[in-house]
Amino acid sequence: MEDAQQRRVAENEATSRYVNEALDAHSPGERRSPGAFVCECGRRECDRVIEITPRAYERIRAHPRRFIVYPGHEEPEVETIVQTEGGFLVVEKEDEAARIAEAENPRG
């Protein structure tokens, strides 16, 4: 995947991550109860919702190169699946995509 395409995908993913950051910050109730988070894949048209507890999301987000994605939405050219959960995957960015993910990390 070319750098320009990696950048576009990473920007789409960063937008999803910002949405999830807002959802996580405003999660009502128990941190162990599942909540609805958006798929953090790079597809502009993606509208998949992932059920995950805010606590589990926080564990994944502790790694700025990791994202939650709906199965089949992974990009093997720029990321590796590091965990498979019921209903979603955890992917970790590599190379240029990893650098972009770290630079776009809202938690800086």
HELIX and SHEET records of a PDB file:
HELIX    1   1 ASP A    3  ALA A   25  1                                  23    
HELIX    2   2 PRO A   54  ARG A   61  1                                   8    
HELIX    3   3 ASP A   95  ALA A  103  1                                   9    
SHEET    1   A 2 GLY A  35  VAL A  38  0                                        
SHEET    2   A 2 VAL A  49  ILE A  52 -1                                        
SHEET    1   B 3 ARG A  66  VAL A  69  0                                        
SHEET    2   B 3 PHE A  88  LYS A  93 -1                                        
SHEET    3   B 3 GLU A  79  GLU A  85 -1                                        
END                                                                             
